[in-house]
Amino acid sequence: MSEWDRKEDSVLLVNKYADIVLRLALAHVGNFADAQDVCQEVFIKLFNYQRPFNDKEHEKAWIIRVTITTCRDVIRSPWKKWFSLVEEVPLPNYFIENMEVLPVVLTLPRKYRVVIHLHYYEGYKTLEIAELLKVKESTIRTQLKRAKELLRAKITGGFANDNRSKL
């Protein structure tokens, strides 16, 4: 493979997965600056990964798994404990479309943000999420249920009624 082909492949991979990686990282770390750092690290790891993927689904699962692991590394970083953001970086325009729900989702505990993102934004089934996160499927179902309950309570302001539409 020539240098030019490799660069073209890299551009295609970034165009294909950048949005998924950035949204998942934002859901996991909770701020845009760290999410951008995670996105950059994931693509560096992808470009350095030398083994071929079995298929496109394996490629996507690998990228999501590496994104989650990289987010955990960022959260555990000593820098994260010593320094905090001076001011929050504003979200770009492509996040505006979900602005009614996104700020509420970002207030959820991390474990709920991640499962909500993978289920509703990426379209994964609970079994697939369980495999990606290496937890039991029943745990994912419970986390989704609790996350929806929390979202419902936050969005309706505590005035949720059983007759209202379900999330």
C-alpha positions as CSV (number, residue, x, y, z in Angstrom):
1,M,0.0,0.0,0.0
2,S,1.4,3.3,-1.0
3,E,1.7,6.4,1.2
4,W,-1.1,8.1,-0.8
5,D,-3.5,5.1,-0.4
6,R,-2.8,5.0,3.3
7,K,-3.6,8.7,3.6
8,E,-6.8,8.3,1.6
9,D,-7.9,5.4,3.9
10,S,-7.1,7.5,6.9
11,V,-9.3,10.3,5.7
12,L,-12.2,7.9,4.9
13,L,-12.0,6.4,8.4
14,V,-12.0,9.8,10.0
15,N,-15.0,10.9,7.9
16,K,-16.8,7.7,8.7
17,Y,-16.3,7.5,12.4
18,A,-15.4,11.0,13.7
19,D,-19.0,11.9,14.6
20,I,-19.6,8.6,16.4
21,V,-16.4,8.8,18.4
22,L,-16.9,12.5,19.3
23,R,-20.5,12.0,20.5
24,L,-19.7,8.9,22.5
25,A,-16.7,10.6,24.1
26,L,-18.8,13.7,24.9
27,A,-21.4,11.4,26.5
28,H,-18.7,9.7,28.5
29,V,-16.4,12.5,29.6
30,G,-19.0,15.3,29.8
31,N,-17.2,18.2,28.2
32,F,-16.3,19.0,24.6
33,A,-12.6,19.7,25.1
34,D,-11.9,16.3,26.6
35,A,-14.1,14.7,24.0
36,Q,-12.0,16.2,21.2
37,D,-8.8,14.9,22.9
38,V,-10.3,11.4,23.2
39,C,-11.3,11.6,19.5
40,Q,-7.8,12.4,18.5
41,E,-6.3,9.6,20.6
42,V,-8.7,7.0,19.2
43,F,-7.8,7.9,15.6
44,I,-4.1,7.7,16.5
45,K,-4.6,4.3,17.9
46,L,-6.7,3.3,14.8
47,F,-4.0,4.4,12.4
48,N,-1.3,2.5,14.4
49,Y,-3.5,-0.6,14.5
50,Q,-1.8,-3.0,12.1
51,R,-4.2,-6.1,12.0
52,P,-7.1,-6.2,9.6
53,F,-10.7,-6.2,10.8
54,N,-13.0,-9.2,10.1
55,D,-15.7,-6.9,8.7
56,K,-17.2,-3.4,9.1
57,E,-19.1,-4.3,12.2
58,H,-15.9,-5.6,13.8
59,E,-14.2,-2.3,12.8
60,K,-17.0,-0.2,14.4
61,A,-17.1,-2.3,17.6
62,W,-13.3,-2.0,17.9
63,I,-13.5,1.8,17.5
64,I,-16.3,2.1,20.1
65,R,-14.4,-0.1,22.6
66,V,-11.2,1.9,22.2
67,T,-13.2,5.1,22.6
68,I,-14.7,3.9,25.9
69,T,-11.3,2.7,27.1
70,T,-9.7,6.0,26.2
71,C,-12.4,8.0,27.9
72,R,-11.8,6.0,31.1
73,D,-8.1,6.8,30.8
74,V,-8.8,10.5,30.5
75,I,-11.2,10.4,33.5
76,R,-8.6,8.6,35.6
77,S,-5.7,10.9,34.5
78,P,-3.9,12.7,37.3
79,W,-4.3,15.9,35.2
80,K,-8.0,15.6,35.5
81,K,-7.7,15.7,39.3
82,W,-5.3,18.5,39.4
83,F,-6.8,20.8,36.8
84,S,-10.3,21.8,35.9
85,L,-11.6,23.7,32.9
86,V,-11.6,27.5,33.4
87,E,-14.7,27.8,31.3
88,E,-16.8,25.3,29.4
89,V,-16.1,25.3,25.7
90,P,-19.3,26.0,23.7
91,L,-20.8,23.1,21.7
92,P,-20.5,23.2,17.9
93,N,-23.6,23.7,15.7
94,Y,-24.2,20.0,14.9
95,F,-25.1,19.4,18.6
96,I,-27.7,22.2,18.6
97,E,-30.3,19.9,17.0
98,N,-30.6,17.9,20.3
99,M,-30.2,20.8,22.6
100,E,-33.5,20.2,24.4
101,V,-32.4,16.7,25.6
102,L,-28.6,16.8,25.4
103,P,-27.9,19.1,28.4
104,V,-30.2,16.8,30.5
105,V,-28.5,13.7,29.2
106,L,-25.1,15.2,30.1
107,T,-26.3,15.7,33.7
108,L,-26.9,11.9,34.1
109,P,-24.3,9.8,35.8
110,R,-21.6,8.5,33.4
111,K,-22.9,4.9,33.3
112,Y,-26.3,6.1,32.2
113,R,-25.0,8.6,29.6
114,V,-23.0,5.9,27.9
115,V,-25.9,3.4,27.6
116,I,-28.3,6.1,26.5
117,H,-25.9,7.2,23.8
118,L,-25.1,3.7,22.5
119,H,-28.8,2.7,22.5
120,Y,-30.5,5.8,21.1
121,Y,-27.9,7.6,19.1
122,E,-25.9,4.6,17.8
123,G,-28.8,2.2,17.6
124,Y,-27.2,-0.7,19.5
125,K,-29.3,-3.4,21.1
126,T,-28.9,-4.2,24.8
127,L,-26.9,-7.4,24.1
128,E,-24.5,-5.5,21.8
129,I,-24.0,-2.8,24.4
130,A,-23.3,-5.4,27.1
131,E,-20.7,-7.0,24.9
132,L,-19.1,-3.6,24.1
133,L,-19.0,-2.6,27.8
134,K,-18.2,-6.1,29.1
135,V,-21.2,-6.3,31.5
136,K,-24.3,-8.4,31.7
137,E,-27.2,-7.6,29.4
138,S,-29.5,-7.4,32.4
139,T,-27.3,-4.6,33.8
140,I,-27.6,-2.7,30.6
141,R,-31.4,-3.1,30.6
142,T,-31.5,-1.9,34.2
143,Q,-29.3,1.1,33.5
144,L,-31.4,2.1,30.5
145,K,-34.6,1.9,32.5
146,R,-33.1,4.0,35.3
147,A,-31.7,6.5,32.9
148,K,-35.1,6.9,31.2
149,E,-36.7,7.4,34.6
150,L,-34.1,10.1,35.5
151,L,-34.5,11.8,32.2
152,R,-38.3,11.8,32.5
153,A,-38.1,13.3,36.0
154,K,-35.6,16.0,34.9
155,I,-37.4,16.9,31.7
156,T,-40.9,17.1,33.2
157,G,-39.6,18.8,36.3
158,G,-40.8,16.1,38.7
159,F,-44.4,16.4,37.4
160,A,-44.3,13.1,35.5
161,N,-47.7,11.5,35.0
162,D,-48.2,7.9,34.0
163,N,-50.6,9.1,31.3
164,R,-47.9,11.1,29.5
165,S,-45.9,9.7,26.6
166,K,-43.0,7.4,27.5
167,L,-39.4,8.1,26.6
